[in-house]
Structures are given as structure tokens and as C-alpha cells.
Amino acid sequence: MRKLVLKPGHPEKLHIQLLHFKQKYNWDCGISCVLMVLPRRQRHHLLKNFTKICQEEGVYGSTWTIDLCYLLKRYQVGHVFYTVTLGVHPGYRGNSFYHNILTKDEARVNQRFETAKTSGVLVERASVSMQTLLDHLINGPVIVLTNARLLNCDVCKLNKISTELRKCIPWPIPYQGHYIVLCGYELASKKVYYRNPSFGDRVCVMSVDVLEEARKSYGTDEDVILVYK
């Protein structure tokens, strides 16, 4: 990756302190990420009314990035959603990860994209650079859709062996959608800090190159939510 140069005035190292939330189910990683970025009072309200709110939002059992945006809007958290696909990608009908949820979710997801502007949800069709993500972190965290099978961690050694093996013997990696919260960086080492709702309270670390591969994997639509705190 080319050299990263932050905007003037940005620190060489940054870590946003967040209250960690581990997901309870196999589908709520995105909502757990939302919980991490919500202010205290709104977080308490969502936790207390979790099932009711998920049912009202139509997301109990599966969530898409646009759903997370409507949830953030519900709690008046400023954000911008960037994606390369507005609506459901037609190619996902043959994808094993999406196959079982498309029938249930496709109409809702497409409608939410169509009504986003009138609902006050800001959606931009664009591919966001790593430079932009790092520059944003001084303003707040970033919720990122990734392929969980491509994530790794220098601290807890998540997927480290398979990552190293794939450098020598490349093989196809199936898609497993998973949200994480990007919460910092260290420019000198080209590392980023993130919180993974699959685990307990910890800050994971990976290289910007690993993040690039994981967030641009087929199936993610390069979805990112820039949160303003």
C-alpha cells in the first residue's frame, strides 16, 4: 500500500475509547457495533428495549448496513453511509451467505434505500479510500462491513496462521459478512485498531493491508458508516 499521509494536525497515533459489546446471537454483530458508538443514554434505551426495537425496525434475525443507519438515525447519531451498491446486489442471489436471507430481507432493504433521503439517512454511492477512513477517525469511529474469514489480529492471533499460509498458497475464501468498529490507528506501523463484537472486551490490531482485503471482499459492497461524535 502506498504511504499514508494524514491531514495536517492529525496525530500519528489515535485510539478512540469505546465501551465494548459482544454480540448475543449469530446475526447481531452490526447492532453490537451500533451499541459501541451510541451515547450512554441511547445505548441504555436500546439494550432495555432490544427485541422490541429490532422487531419495529424489521431486523430481528438479520441486519444490513442500511438498517444500522436507520438505527443510528433513530438515536440521532450523525453519520454518513458509503457503499458501491445502492440496494441489494443482484449477484448475491447465488451467494451461499446471502441465499437464506434475501427472500426475507430484499424488499425491506431496497425500500430503505429508496426512502433514505426523505428519512434523513445520508447515503453516498462511492468507494472510500483507506486514507479517508483514517482521516475520519479524529471525528469518530467507523463501522465497517468485512469478510470475517479475512480478518486477523496481531494481539489475539485471530486467523494469523491462515493469513500467513495464504501468502504462500493462495486459495479461495468464502464470504462471511461481519461488522467491526474501527477505532484508531498507528501511522508508523501501518496498523489499525478495531473492536470485534465476536469477542469479549478487547482491542484488536491488524495491518491496513489486511483491513483493505477484508472490507473490499466480494459481498461487502465496501460498506462503511462514518460516525460523527
Salt bridges, closest charged atoms under 4 A:
GLU56 OE2 - LYS52 NZ 2.59
GLU56 OE1 - ARG74 NH2 2.60
GLU57 OE2 - ARG74 NH1 2.87
GLU57 OE1 - ARG112 NH2 2.56
ASP67 OD2 - ARG108 NH2 2.59
ASP67 OD1 - ARG112 NH1 2.87
ASP105 OD1 - LYS104 NZ 2.85
ASP105 OD1 - ARG108 NH1 3.09
GLU106 OE2 - ARG93 NH2 2.53
ASP135 OD1 - HIS10 ND1 3.95
ASP154 OD1 - LYS160 NZ 2.92
ASP154 OD2 - LYS191 NZ 2.70
GLU164 OE2 - LYS167 NZ 3.34
GLU186 OE1 - LYS13 NZ 3.50
ASP201 OD1 - ARG195 NH1 2.83
GLU212 OE1 - ARG215 NE 2.64
GLU212 OE2 - LYS216 NZ 3.45
GLU213 OE2 - ARG166 NH1 3.34
